């Protein structure tokens, strides 16, 4: 059974307090796959791109009006990113100890921006996207790969448990489709070639050396790229899947890998759905593809549709509780749904 065929969260969480968030995540997901909390509400250095300031090796970030820019030497932004990440790891380690999970072998997930998204969102000193400069793109991917590998190994040592990696790639579909905007209309951003995207993803996955999941809750996911890469799993918002996507999901699963279905709402709906309703959404997708329901045991994971940073604390807890209950129910008896 794949480590990803279970329940987990996407990564982001509401609020600004790391310890209470870690306690909830470990409490609800310790029997499935807990994850290192991300709290983007803390501002600079805590969002998906700013987090990279603590992970990149020999590359520093600074802020600009549009986001983050590559800079010559580490400054306040890099220090803040590192401080926030350290706080998050301390909180997870403390919650892990209190729960008695040290040495349990339960997997834990850490998240990082993927190489395509990071290069798409970082600016060069001239204001253009780093993804427009192949040399900068290569340097960012190599630096990210080295930094995330070291980060994963450090968290694994501290928790004394296996740690897997999620690369967040919300900009991947736009990057390969040529839909990224330039600084001006006269400086368009060319589409990233599929071979280049695969190379960058595989570089990071190889460096990490463990199971890797790519997450994107954007629509029009380039399944052909993910299928040809060496990643172990893909995490998607089930609500974005069109008919054509279902065939691709089927091919990906048939290759022996996992698709983590975002069937739990990331924002509280008007009425809390029962676990059976959420499970039915996952089963409907696999039934439409034509899979035997036994695939739900070892090739399908259950996650929220996207990150939970925009949810209320109450719904965030409910969402991961639902994900865990649904995953456990599908593993016990998928035919019962």
ZILINRA-V125728 format. One record per backbone hydrogen bond with DSSP energy under -1.0 kcal/mol. CO is the residue of the C=O (numbers start at 1). NH is the residue of the N-H. If there is no record, write none. Layout:
# ZILINRA-V125728
CO;NH + CO;NH
This chain:
# ZILINRA-V125728
2;5 + 4;6 + 6;302 + 7;33 + 11;38 + 12;308 + 17;21 + 18;22 + 19;23 + 20;24 + 21;25 + 22;26 + 23;27 + 24;28 + 25;29 + 26;30 + 29;32 + 34;109 + 38;13 + 39;42 + 40;43 + 43;46 + 47;51 + 49;52 + 50;53 + 51;54 + 52;55 + 52;56 + 60;71 + 62;69 + 64;67 + 67;64 + 68;123 + 69;62 + 75;79 + 76;80 + 77;81 + 78;82 + 79;83 + 80;84 + 81;85 + 82;86 + 83;87 + 84;88 + 85;89 + 86;90 + 87;91 + 88;92 + 89;93 + 90;94 + 91;95 + 92;96 + 93;97 + 94;98 + 95;99 + 96;101 + 97;100 + 101;104 + 108;164 + 109;36 + 110;166 + 112;168 + 114;118 + 115;119 + 116;120 + 117;121 + 118;122 + 119;131 + 122;130 + 123;70 + 124;127 + 128;124 + 129;132 + 130;133 + 133;137 + 134;138 + 135;139 + 136;140 + 137;141 + 138;142 + 139;143 + 140;144 + 141;145 + 142;146 + 143;147 + 144;148 + 145;149 + 146;150 + 147;151 + 148;152 + 149;153 + 150;154 + 151;155 + 152;156 + 153;157 + 154;158 + 155;159 + 156;160 + 156;161 + 162;108 + 164;110 + 165;213 + 166;112 + 167;215 + 168;114 + 169;172 + 171;175 + 172;176 + 173;177 + 174;179 + 175;192 + 184;187 + 193;197 + 194;198 + 195;199 + 196;200 + 197;201 + 198;202 + 199;203 + 200;204 + 201;205 + 202;206 + 203;207 + 204;208 + 205;209 + 211;165 + 212;232 + 212;233 + 213;167 + 214;235 + 215;169 + 221;223 + 222;226 + 223;227 + 224;228 + 232;258 + 233;214 + 234;260 + 235;216 + 236;262 + 237;240 + 238;241 + 242;246 + 244;248 + 245;249 + 246;250 + 247;251 + 248;252 + 249;253 + 250;254 + 251;255 + 252;257 + 253;256 + 258;234 + 259;301 + 260;236 + 261;263 + 261;303 + 262;238 + 264;305 + 274;278 + 275;279 + 276;280 + 277;281 + 278;282 + 279;283 + 280;284 + 281;285 + 282;286 + 283;287 + 284;288 + 285;289 + 286;290 + 286;291 + 292;295 + 293;296 + 294;297 + 295;299 + 299;259 + 301;261 + 302;8 + 303;264 + 308;311 + 312;316 + 313;317 + 314;318 + 315;319 + 316;320 + 317;321 + 318;322 + 319;323 + 320;324 + 321;325 + 322;326 + 323;327 + 324;328 + 325;329 + 326;330 + 327;331 + 328;332 + 329;333 + 333;336 + 334;337
